[in-house]
Amino acid sequence: MTTVPSPCINWCDINPENGYCRGCYRTLTEIANWSDLTNPEKLEVWSLLSSRKLQAPQQN
C-alpha cells in the first residue's frame, strides 16, 4: 500500500498567530504525529491545508 506523502517543504517555522507551520500549514501536533497517522487521517490533514493557507497572513 502506498503511504500518503508528507506536505513538508523543509521550511519549518510555526506562525505564533495561528499555530500553523509557515511551510506546510500543519499544526505541531499534526507534524509530530504524521508518521503514526493512518492514510485516511493524513488525507484529512491534507484536505485542511488549502483553506489554512488562504487564511494565513501573506509574507511580503
mmCIF file as Biopython writes it, N, C-alpha, C and O atoms, coordinates in Angstrom:
data_model
#
loop_
_atom_site.group_PDB
_atom_site.id
_atom_site.type_symbol
_atom_site.label_atom_id
_atom_site.label_alt_id
_atom_site.label_comp_id
_atom_site.label_asym_id
_atom_site.label_entity_id
_atom_site.label_seq_id
_atom_site.pdbx_PDB_ins_code
_atom_site.Cartn_x
_atom_site.Cartn_y
_atom_site.Cartn_z
_atom_site.occupancy
_atom_site.B_iso_or_equiv
_atom_site.auth_seq_id
_atom_site.auth_asym_id
_atom_site.pdbx_PDB_model_num
ATOM 1   N N  . MET A ? 1  ? 0.829  -1.181 0.000  1.0 0.0 1  A 1 
ATOM 2   C CA . MET A ? 1  ? 0.000  0.000  0.000  1.0 0.0 1  A 1 
ATOM 3   C C  . MET A ? 1  ? 0.878  1.250  0.000  1.0 0.0 1  A 1 
ATOM 4   O O  . MET A ? 1  ? 1.885  1.299  0.706  1.0 0.0 1  A 1 
ATOM 5   N N  . THR A ? 2  ? 0.508  2.245  -0.775 1.0 0.0 2  A 1 
ATOM 6   C CA . THR A ? 2  ? 1.249  3.497  -0.850 1.0 0.0 2  A 1 
ATOM 7   C C  . THR A ? 2  ? 0.881  4.387  0.334  1.0 0.0 2  A 1 
ATOM 8   O O  . THR A ? 2  ? -0.284 4.483  0.719  1.0 0.0 2  A 1 
ATOM 9   N N  . THR A ? 3  ? 1.884  5.027  0.896  1.0 0.0 3  A 1 
ATOM 10  C CA . THR A ? 3  ? 1.667  5.935  2.009  1.0 0.0 3  A 1 
ATOM 11  C C  . THR A ? 3  ? 1.439  7.341  1.475  1.0 0.0 3  A 1 
ATOM 12  O O  . THR A ? 3  ? 2.096  7.761  0.522  1.0 0.0 3  A 1 
ATOM 13  N N  . VAL A ? 4  ? 0.511  8.069  2.087  1.0 0.0 4  A 1 
ATOM 14  C CA . VAL A ? 4  ? 0.251  9.456  1.717  1.0 0.0 4  A 1 
ATOM 15  C C  . VAL A ? 4  ? 1.491  10.272 2.062  1.0 0.0 4  A 1 
ATOM 16  O O  . VAL A ? 4  ? 1.973  10.200 3.192  1.0 0.0 4  A 1 
ATOM 17  N N  . PRO A ? 5  ? 2.024  11.054 1.104  1.0 0.0 5  A 1 
ATOM 18  C CA . PRO A ? 5  ? 3.249  11.807 1.360  1.0 0.0 5  A 1 
ATOM 19  C C  . PRO A ? 5  ? 3.025  12.972 2.320  1.0 0.0 5  A 1 
ATOM 20  O O  . PRO A ? 5  ? 1.922  13.506 2.437  1.0 0.0 5  A 1 
ATOM 21  N N  . SER A ? 6  ? 4.075  13.338 2.985  1.0 0.0 6  A 1 
ATOM 22  C CA . SER A ? 6  ? 4.040  14.490 3.879  1.0 0.0 6  A 1 
ATOM 23  C C  . SER A ? 6  ? 3.980  15.778 3.051  1.0 0.0 6  A 1 
ATOM 24  O O  . SER A ? 6  ? 4.577  15.847 1.977  1.0 0.0 6  A 1 
ATOM 25  N N  . PRO A ? 7  ? 3.267  16.792 3.538  1.0 0.0 7  A 1 
ATOM 26  C CA . PRO A ? 7  ? 3.246  18.074 2.843  1.0 0.0 7  A 1 
ATOM 27  C C  . PRO A ? 7  ? 4.465  18.935 3.176  1.0 0.0 7  A 1 
ATOM 28  O O  . PRO A ? 7  ? 4.557  20.070 2.708  1.0 0.0 7  A 1 
ATOM 29  N N  . CYS A ? 8  ? 5.376  18.431 3.955  1.0 0.0 8  A 1 
ATOM 30  C CA . CYS A ? 8  ? 6.556  19.195 4.374  1.0 0.0 8  A 1 
ATOM 31  C C  . CYS A ? 8  ? 7.365  19.669 3.169  1.0 0.0 8  A 1 
ATOM 32  O O  . CYS A ? 8  ? 7.638  18.908 2.241  1.0 0.0 8  A 1 
ATOM 33  N N  . ILE A ? 9  ? 7.743  20.959 3.210  1.0 0.0 9  A 1 
ATOM 34  C CA . ILE A ? 9  ? 8.596  21.515 2.156  1.0 0.0 9  A 1 
ATOM 35  C C  . ILE A ? 9  ? 9.935  21.979 2.735  1.0 0.0 9  A 1 
ATOM 36  O O  . ILE A ? 9  ? 10.660 22.749 2.107  1.0 0.0 9  A 1 
ATOM 37  N N  . ASN A ? 10 ? 10.252 21.499 3.943  1.0 0.0 10 A 1 
ATOM 38  C CA . ASN A ? 10 ? 11.508 21.826 4.631  1.0 0.0 10 A 1 
ATOM 39  C C  . ASN A ? 10 ? 11.653 23.311 4.940  1.0 0.0 10 A 1 
ATOM 40  O O  . ASN A ? 10 ? 12.764 23.841 4.935  1.0 0.0 10 A 1 
ATOM 41  N N  . TRP A ? 11 ? 10.559 23.971 5.204  1.0 0.0 11 A 1 
ATOM 42  C CA . TRP A ? 11 ? 10.555 25.341 5.716  1.0 0.0 11 A 1 
ATOM 43  C C  . TRP A ? 11 ? 9.750  25.285 7.004  1.0 0.0 11 A 1 
ATOM 44  O O  . TRP A ? 11 ? 8.550  25.561 7.006  1.0 0.0 11 A 1 
ATOM 45  N N  . CYS A ? 12 ? 10.401 24.931 8.083  1.0 0.0 12 A 1 
ATOM 46  C CA . CYS A ? 12 ? 9.735  24.669 9.348  1.0 0.0 12 A 1 
ATOM 47  C C  . CYS A ? 12 ? 9.805  25.899 10.244 1.0 0.0 12 A 1 
ATOM 48  O O  . CYS A ? 12 ? 10.847 26.210 10.822 1.0 0.0 12 A 1 
ATOM 49  N N  . ASP A ? 13 ? 8.678  26.588 10.346 1.0 0.0 13 A 1 
ATOM 50  C CA . ASP A ? 13 ? 8.585  27.803 11.142 1.0 0.0 13 A 1 
ATOM 51  C C  . ASP A ? 13 ? 7.128  27.955 11.569 1.0 0.0 13 A 1 
ATOM 52  O O  . ASP A ? 13 ? 6.256  28.174 10.728 1.0 0.0 13 A 1 
ATOM 53  N N  . ILE A ? 14 ? 6.862  27.842 12.856 1.0 0.0 14 A 1 
ATOM 54  C CA . ILE A ? 14 ? 5.487  27.922 13.343 1.0 0.0 14 A 1 
ATOM 55  C C  . ILE A ? 14 ? 5.088  29.386 13.498 1.0 0.0 14 A 1 
ATOM 56  O O  . ILE A ? 14 ? 5.772  30.161 14.168 1.0 0.0 14 A 1 
ATOM 57  N N  . ASN A ? 15 ? 3.984  29.748 12.876 1.0 0.0 15 A 1 
ATOM 58  C CA . ASN A ? 15 ? 3.445  31.089 12.963 1.0 0.0 15 A 1 
ATOM 59  C C  . ASN A ? 15 ? 2.741  31.219 14.316 1.0 0.0 15 A 1 
ATOM 60  O O  . ASN A ? 15 ? 1.777  30.497 14.573 1.0 0.0 15 A 1 
ATOM 61  N N  . PRO A ? 16 ? 3.204  32.129 15.192 1.0 0.0 16 A 1 
ATOM 62  C CA . PRO A ? 16 ? 2.593  32.254 16.515 1.0 0.0 16 A 1 
ATOM 63  C C  . PRO A ? 16 ? 1.163  32.805 16.465 1.0 0.0 16 A 1 
ATOM 64  O O  . PRO A ? 16 ? 0.408  32.651 17.425 1.0 0.0 16 A 1 
ATOM 65  N N  . GLU A ? 17 ? 0.794  33.437 15.365 1.0 0.0 17 A 1 
ATOM 66  C CA . GLU A ? 17 ? -0.553 34.000 15.250 1.0 0.0 17 A 1 
ATOM 67  C C  . GLU A ? 17 ? -1.625 32.929 15.074 1.0 0.0 17 A 1 
ATOM 68  O O  . GLU A ? 17 ? -2.740 33.076 15.574 1.0 0.0 17 A 1 
ATOM 69  N N  . ASN A ? 18 ? -1.286 31.847 14.359 1.0 0.0 18 A 1 
ATOM 70  C CA . ASN A ? 18 ? -2.307 30.824 14.091 1.0 0.0 18 A 1 
ATOM 71  C C  . ASN A ? 18 ? -1.869 29.406 14.457 1.0 0.0 18 A 1 
ATOM 72  O O  . ASN A ? 18 ? -2.686 28.486 14.413 1.0 0.0 18 A 1 
ATOM 73  N N  . GLY A ? 19 ? -0.613 29.210 14.813 1.0 0.0 19 A 1 
ATOM 74  C CA . GLY A ? 19 ? -0.127 27.890 15.220 1.0 0.0 19 A 1 
ATOM 75  C C  . GLY A ? 19 ? 0.180  26.952 14.072 1.0 0.0 19 A 1 
ATOM 76  O O  . GLY A ? 19 ? 0.433  25.768 14.297 1.0 0.0 19 A 1 
ATOM 77  N N  . TYR A ? 20 ? 0.163  27.454 12.840 1.0 0.0 20 A 1 
ATOM 78  C CA . TYR A ? 20 ? 0.459  26.622 11.669 1.0 0.0 20 A 1 
ATOM 79  C C  . TYR A ? 20 ? 1.892  26.840 11.207 1.0 0.0 20 A 1 
ATOM 80  O O  . TYR A ? 20 ? 2.439  27.936 11.323 1.0 0.0 20 A 1 
ATOM 81  N N  . CYS A ? 21 ? 2.483  25.782 10.686 1.0 0.0 21 A 1 
ATOM 82  C CA . CYS A ? 21 ? 3.797  25.893 10.064 1.0 0.0 21 A 1 
ATOM 83  C C  . CYS A ? 21 ? 3.669  26.774 8.831  1.0 0.0 21 A 1 
ATOM 84  O O  . CYS A ? 21 ? 2.743  26.607 8.038  1.0 0.0 21 A 1 
ATOM 85  N N  . ARG A ? 22 ? 4.585  27.698 8.669  1.0 0.0 22 A 1 
ATOM 86  C CA . ARG A ? 22 ? 4.544  28.594 7.506  1.0 0.0 22 A 1 
ATOM 87  C C  . ARG A ? 22 ? 4.907  27.869 6.210  1.0 0.0 22 A 1 
ATOM 88  O O  . ARG A ? 22 ? 4.644  28.382 5.122  1.0 0.0 22 A 1 
ATOM 89  N N  . GLY A ? 23 ? 5.496  26.706 6.314  1.0 0.0 23 A 1 
ATOM 90  C CA . GLY A ? 23 ? 5.856  25.948 5.126  1.0 0.0 23 A 1 
ATOM 91  C C  . GLY A ? 23 ? 4.758  25.007 4.648  1.0 0.0 23 A 1 
ATOM 92  O O  . GLY A ? 23 ? 4.430  24.974 3.462  1.0 0.0 23 A 1 
ATOM 93  N N  . CYS A ? 24 ? 4.188  24.235 5.590  1.0 0.0 24 A 1 
ATOM 94  C CA . CYS A ? 24 ? 3.226  23.201 5.183  1.0 0.0 24 A 1 
ATOM 95  C C  . CYS A ? 24 ? 1.821  23.416 5.729  1.0 0.0 24 A 1 
ATOM 96  O O  . CYS A ? 24 ? 0.886  22.723 5.329  1.0 0.0 24 A 1 
ATOM 97  N N  . TYR A ? 25 ? 1.668  24.373 6.642  1.0 0.0 25 A 1 
ATOM 98  C CA . TYR A ? 25 ? 0.361  24.726 7.222  1.0 0.0 25 A 1 
ATOM 99  C C  . TYR A ? 25 ? -0.229 23.644 8.117  1.0 0.0 25 A 1 
ATOM 100 O O  . TYR A ? 25 ? -1.440 23.602 8.333  1.0 0.0 25 A 1 
ATOM 101 N N  . ARG A ? 26 ? 0.631  22.768 8.640  1.0 0.0 26 A 1 
ATOM 102 C CA . ARG A ? 26 ? 0.176  21.807 9.648  1.0 0.0 26 A 1 
ATOM 103 C C  . ARG A ? 26 ? 0.436  22.384 11.034 1.0 0.0 26 A 1 
ATOM 104 O O  . ARG A ? 26 ? 1.253  23.289 11.201 1.0 0.0 26 A 1 
ATOM 105 N N  . THR A ? 27 ? -0.274 21.845 12.030 1.0 0.0 27 A 1 
ATOM 106 C CA . THR A ? 27 ? -0.010 22.203 13.425 1.0 0.0 27 A 1 
ATOM 107 C C  . THR A ? 27 ? 1.179  21.373 13.924 1.0 0.0 27 A 1 
ATOM 108 O O  . THR A ? 27 ? 1.578  20.396 13.291 1.0 0.0 27 A 1 
ATOM 109 N N  . LEU A ? 28 ? 1.732  21.776 15.061 1.0 0.0 28 A 1 
ATOM 110 C CA . LEU A ? 28 ? 2.820  20.995 15.649 1.0 0.0 28 A 1 
ATOM 111 C C  . LEU A ? 28 ? 2.372  19.568 15.949 1.0 0.0 28 A 1 
ATOM 112 O O  . LEU A ? 28 ? 3.138  18.624 15.759 1.0 0.0 28 A 1 
ATOM 113 N N  . THR A ? 29 ? 1.146  19.409 16.413 1.0 0.0 29 A 1 
ATOM 114 C CA . THR A ? 29 ? 0.626  18.079 16.706 1.0 0.0 29 A 1 
ATOM 115 C C  . THR A ? 29 ? 0.540  17.235 15.442 1.0 0.0 29 A 1 
ATOM 116 O O  . THR A ? 29 ? 0.919  16.064 15.451 1.0 0.0 29 A 1 
ATOM 117 N N  . GLU A ? 30 ? 0.049  17.817 14.364 1.0 0.0 30 A 1 
ATOM 118 C CA . GLU A ? 30 ? -0.037 17.081 13.093 1.0 0.0 30 A 1 
ATOM 119 C C  . GLU A ? 30 ? 1.338  16.694 12.590 1.0 0.0 30 A 1 
ATOM 120 O O  . GLU A ? 30 ? 1.527  15.591 12.077 1.0 0.0 30 A 1 
ATOM 121 N N  . ILE A ? 31 ? 2.301  17.594 12.734 1.0 0.0 31 A 1 
ATOM 122 C CA . ILE A ? 31 ? 3.671  17.305 12.297 1.0 0.0 31 A 1 
ATOM 123 C C  . ILE A ? 31 ? 4.257  16.173 13.147 1.0 0.0 31 A 1 
ATOM 124 O O  . ILE A ? 31 ? 4.823  15.219 12.614 1.0 0.0 31 A 1 
ATOM 125 N N  . ALA A ? 32 ? 4.116  16.285 14.468 1.0 0.0 32 A 1 
ATOM 126 C CA . ALA A ? 32 ? 4.687  15.286 15.381 1.0 0.0 32 A 1 
ATOM 127 C C  . ALA A ? 32 ? 4.060  13.911 15.203 1.0 0.0 32 A 1 
ATOM 128 O O  . ALA A ? 32 ? 4.736  12.893 15.351 1.0 0.0 32 A 1 
ATOM 129 N N  . ASN A ? 33 ? 2.769  13.878 14.885 1.0 0.0 33 A 1 
ATOM 130 C CA . ASN A ? 33 ? 2.062  12.601 14.782 1.0 0.0 33 A 1 
ATOM 131 C C  . ASN A ? 33 ? 2.006  12.032 13.369 1.0 0.0 33 A 1 
ATOM 132 O O  . ASN A ? 33 ? 1.457  10.949 13.168 1.0 0.0 33 A 1 
ATOM 133 N N  . TRP A ? 34 ? 2.559  12.737 12.391 1.0 0.0 34 A 1 
ATOM 134 C CA . TRP A ? 34 ? 2.396  12.353 10.991 1.0 0.0 34 A 1 
ATOM 135 C C  . TRP A ? 34 ? 2.722  10.887 10.725 1.0 0.0 34 A 1 
ATOM 136 O O  . TRP A ? 34 ? 1.955  10.197 10.054 1.0 0.0 34 A 1 
ATOM 137 N N  . SER A ? 35 ? 3.833  10.410 11.234 1.0 0.0 35 A 1 
ATOM 138 C CA . SER A ? 35 ? 4.244  9.028  10.935 1.0 0.0 35 A 1 
ATOM 139 C C  . SER A ? 35 ? 3.313  7.991  11.561 1.0 0.0 35 A 1 
ATOM 140 O O  . SER A ? 35 ? 3.298  6.838  11.131 1.0 0.0 35 A 1 
ATOM 141 N N  . ASP A ? 36 ? 2.544  8.385  12.562 1.0 0.0 36 A 1 
ATOM 142 C CA . ASP A ? 36 ? 1.612  7.460  13.217 1.0 0.0 36 A 1 
ATOM 143 C C  . ASP A ? 36 ? 0.196  7.539  12.666 1.0 0.0 36 A 1 
ATOM 144 O O  . ASP A ? 36 ? -0.641 6.698  12.996 1.0 0.0 36 A 1 
ATOM 145 N N  . LEU A ? 37 ? -0.086 8.538  11.831 1.0 0.0 37 A 1 
ATOM 146 C CA . LEU A ? 37 ? -1.431 8.685  11.283 1.0 0.0 37 A 1 
ATOM 147 C C  . LEU A ? 37 ? -1.700 7.634  10.211 1.0 0.0 37 A 1 
ATOM 148 O O  . LEU A ? 37 ? -0.789 7.203  9.505  1.0 0.0 37 A 1 
ATOM 149 N N  . THR A ? 38 ? -2.948 7.233  10.100 1.0 0.0 38 A 1 
ATOM 150 C CA . THR A ? 38 ? -3.354 6.339  9.018  1.0 0.0 38 A 1 
ATOM 151 C C  . THR A ? 38 ? -3.458 7.146  7.729  1.0 0.0 38 A 1 
ATOM 152 O O  . THR A ? 38 ? -3.503 8.375  7.771  1.0 0.0 38 A 1 
ATOM 153 N N  . ASN A ? 39 ? -3.497 6.474  6.599  1.0 0.0 39 A 1 
ATOM 154 C CA . ASN A ? 39 ? -3.655 7.192  5.338  1.0 0.0 39 A 1 
ATOM 155 C C  . ASN A ? 39 ? -4.919 8.053  5.313  1.0 0.0 39 A 1 
ATOM 156 O O  . ASN A ? 39 ? -4.848 9.195  4.860  1.0 0.0 39 A 1 
ATOM 157 N N  . PRO A ? 40 ? -6.069 7.560  5.776  1.0 0.0 40 A 1 
ATOM 158 C CA . PRO A ? 40 ? -7.256 8.427  5.804  1.0 0.0 40 A 1 
ATOM 159 C C  . PRO A ? 40 ? -7.062 9.664  6.689  1.0 0.0 40 A 1 
ATOM 160 O O  . PRO A ? 40 ? -7.549 10.745 6.359  1.0 0.0 40 A 1 
ATOM 161 N N  . GLU A ? 41 ? -6.358 9.508  7.804  1.0 0.0 41 A 1 
ATOM 162 C CA . GLU A ? 41 ? -6.090 10.656 8.671  1.0 0.0 41 A 1 
ATOM 163 C C  . GLU A ? 41 ? -5.155 11.652 7.980  1.0 0.0 41 A 1 
ATOM 164 O O  . GLU A ? 41 ? -5.346 12.863 8.094  1.0 0.0 41 A 1 
ATOM 165 N N  . LYS A ? 42 ? -4.159 11.151 7.273  1.0 0.0 42 A 1 
ATOM 166 C CA . LYS A ? 42 ? -3.251 12.026 6.530  1.0 0.0 42 A 1 
ATOM 167 C C  . LYS A ? 42 ? -4.006 12.777 5.438  1.0 0.0 42 A 1 
ATOM 168 O O  . LYS A ? 42 ? -3.770 13.966 5.223  1.0 0.0 42 A 1 
ATOM 169 N N  . LEU A ? 43 ? -4.900 12.095 4.758  1.0 0.0 43 A 1 
ATOM 170 C CA . LEU A ? 43 ? -5.701 12.753 3.725  1.0 0.0 43 A 1 
ATOM 171 C C  . LEU A ? 43 ? -6.602 13.831 4.323  1.0 0.0 43 A 1 
ATOM 172 O O  . LEU A ? 43 ? -6.841 14.864 3.698  1.0 0.0 43 A 1 
ATOM 173 N N  . GLU A ? 44 ? -7.092 13.592 5.520  1.0 0.0 44 A 1 
ATOM 174 C CA . GLU A ? 44 ? -7.910 14.603 6.214  1.0 0.0 44 A 1 
ATOM 175 C C  . GLU A ? 44 ? -7.073 15.847 6.493  1.0 0.0 44 A 1 
ATOM 176 O O  . GLU A ? 44 ? -7.540 16.966 6.283  1.0 0.0 44 A 1 
ATOM 177 N N  . VAL A ? 45 ? -5.845 15.662 6.964  1.0 0.0 45 A 1 
ATOM 178 C CA . VAL A ? 45 ? -4.958 16.803 7.201  1.0 0.0 45 A 1 
ATOM 179 C C  . VAL A ? 45 ? -4.718 17.537 5.882  1.0 0.0 45 A 1 
ATOM 180 O O  . VAL A ? 45 ? -4.825 18.762 5.827  1.0 0.0 45 A 1 
ATOM 181 N N  . TRP A ? 46 ? -4.400 16.806 4.832  1.0 0.0 46 A 1 
ATOM 182 C CA . TRP A ? 46 ? -4.184 17.416 3.517  1.0 0.0 46 A 1 
ATOM 183 C C  . TRP A ? 46 ? -5.388 18.259 3.096  1.0 0.0 46 A 1 
ATOM 184 O O  . TRP A ? 46 ? -5.225 19.330 2.513  1.0 0.0 46 A 1 
ATOM 185 N N  . SER A ? 47 ? -6.587 17.777 3.390  1.0 0.0 47 A 1 
ATOM 186 C CA . SER A ? 47 ? -7.792 18.488 2.960  1.0 0.0 47 A 1 
ATOM 187 C C  . SER A ? 47 ? -7.950 19.833 3.675  1.0 0.0 47 A 1 
ATOM 188 O O  . SER A ? 47 ? -8.678 20.702 3.195  1.0 0.0 47 A 1 
ATOM 189 N N  . LEU A ? 48 ? -7.293 20.010 4.792  1.0 0.0 48 A 1 
ATOM 190 C CA . LEU A ? 48 ? -7.387 21.265 5.548  1.0 0.0 48 A 1 
ATOM 191 C C  . LEU A ? 48 ? -6.358 22.303 5.132  1.0 0.0 48 A 1 
ATOM 192 O O  . LEU A ? 48 ? -6.526 23.489 5.417  1.0 0.0 48 A 1 
ATOM 193 N N  . LEU A ? 49 ? -5.307 21.879 4.468  1.0 0.0 49 A 1 
ATOM 194 C CA . LEU A ? 49 ? -4.169 22.763 4.212  1.0 0.0 49 A 1 
ATOM 195 C C  . LEU A ? 49 ? -4.485 23.934 3.281  1.0 0.0 49 A 1 
ATOM 196 O O  . LEU A ? 49 ? -4.014 25.045 3.522  1.0 0.0 49 A 1 
ATOM 197 N N  . SER A ? 50 ? -5.254 23.717 2.249  1.0 0.0 50 A 1 
ATOM 198 C CA . SER A ? 50 ? -5.571 24.803 1.308  1.0 0.0 50 A 1 
ATOM 199 C C  . SER A ? 50 ? -6.308 25.943 1.991  1.0 0.0 50 A 1 
ATOM 200 O O  . SER A ? 50 ? -5.985 27.112 1.780  1.0 0.0 50 A 1 
ATOM 201 N N  . SER A ? 51 ? -7.298 25.607 2.808  1.0 0.0 51 A 1 
ATOM 202 C CA . SER A ? 51 ? -8.053 26.663 3.481  1.0 0.0 51 A 1 
ATOM 203 C C  . SER A ? 51 ? -7.189 27.368 4.524  1.0 0.0 51 A 1 
ATOM 204 O O  . SER A ? 51 ? -7.333 28.573 4.732  1.0 0.0 51 A 1 
ATOM 205 N N  . ARG A ? 52 ? -6.299 26.637 5.174  1.0 0.0 52 A 1 
ATOM 206 C CA . ARG A ? 52 ? -5.388 27.268 6.134  1.0 0.0 52 A 1 
ATOM 207 C C  . ARG A ? 52 ? -4.462 28.242 5.428  1.0 0.0 52 A 1 
ATOM 208 O O  . ARG A ? 52 ? -4.203 29.336 5.930  1.0 0.0 52 A 1 
ATOM 209 N N  . LYS A ? 53 ? -3.961 27.845 4.261  1.0 0.0 53 A 1 
ATOM 210 C CA . LYS A ? 53 ? -3.051 28.713 3.517  1.0 0.0 53 A 1 
ATOM 211 C C  . LYS A ? 53 ? -3.761 29.988 3.093  1.0 0.0 53 A 1 
ATOM 212 O O  . LYS A ? 53 ? -3.172 31.067 3.154  1.0 0.0 53 A 1 
ATOM 213 N N  . LEU A ? 54 ? -5.001 29.887 2.669  1.0 0.0 54 A 1 
ATOM 214 C CA . LEU A ? 54 ? -5.758 31.062 2.256  1.0 0.0 54 A 1 
ATOM 215 C C  . LEU A ? 54 ? -6.011 32.021 3.425  1.0 0.0 54 A 1 
ATOM 216 O O  . LEU A ? 54 ? -6.089 33.233 3.228  1.0 0.0 54 A 1 
ATOM 217 N N  . GLN A ? 55 ? -6.138 31.483 4.629  1.0 0.0 55 A 1 
ATOM 218 C CA . GLN A ? 55 ? -6.417 32.298 5.807  1.0 0.0 55 A 1 
ATOM 219 C C  . GLN A ? 55 ? -5.155 32.890 6.439  1.0 0.0 55 A 1 
ATOM 220 O O  . GLN A ? 55 ? -5.236 33.806 7.258  1.0 0.0 55 A 1 
ATOM 221 N N  . ALA A ? 56 ? -4.002 32.367 6.058  1.0 0.0 56 A 1 
ATOM 222 C CA . ALA A ? 56 ? -2.735 32.812 6.669  1.0 0.0 56 A 1 
ATOM 223 C C  . ALA A ? 56 ? -2.335 34.179 6.142  1.0 0.0 56 A 1 
ATOM 224 O O  . ALA A ? 56 ? -2.540 34.482 4.966  1.0 0.0 56 A 1 
ATOM 225 N N  . PRO A ? 57 ? -1.755 35.015 7.024  1.0 0.0 57 A 1 
ATOM 226 C CA . PRO A ? 57 ? -1.236 36.290 6.544  1.0 0.0 57 A 1 
ATOM 227 C C  . PRO A ? 57 ? -0.142 36.056 5.509  1.0 0.0 57 A 1 
ATOM 228 O O  . PRO A ? 57 ? 0.712  35.187 5.683  1.0 0.0 57 A 1 
ATOM 229 N N  . GLN A ? 58 ? -0.173 36.820 4.458  1.0 0.0 58 A 1 
ATOM 230 C CA . GLN A ? 58 ? 0.810  36.659 3.393  1.0 0.0 58 A 1 
ATOM 231 C C  . GLN A ? 58 ? 2.116  37.334 3.758  1.0 0.0 58 A 1 
ATOM 232 O O  . GLN A ? 58 ? 2.134  38.404 4.366  1.0 0.0 58 A 1 
ATOM 233 N N  . GLN A ? 59 ? 3.206  36.691 3.378  1.0 0.0 59 A 1 
ATOM 234 C CA . GLN A ? 59 ? 4.543  37.232 3.597  1.0 0.0 59 A 1 
ATOM 235 C C  . GLN A ? 59 ? 4.849  38.276 2.532  1.0 0.0 59 A 1 
ATOM 236 O O  . GLN A ? 59 ? 4.495  38.094 1.367  1.0 0.0 59 A 1 
ATOM 237 N N  . ASN A ? 60 ? 5.491  39.347 2.912  1.0 0.0 60 A 1 
ATOM 238 C CA . ASN A ? 60 ? 5.917  40.374 1.924  1.0 0.0 60 A 1 
ATOM 239 C C  . ASN A ? 60 ? 7.386  40.259 1.671  1.0 0.0 60 A 1 
ATOM 240 O O  . ASN A ? 60 ? 7.938  41.023 0.879  1.0 0.0 60 A 1 
#
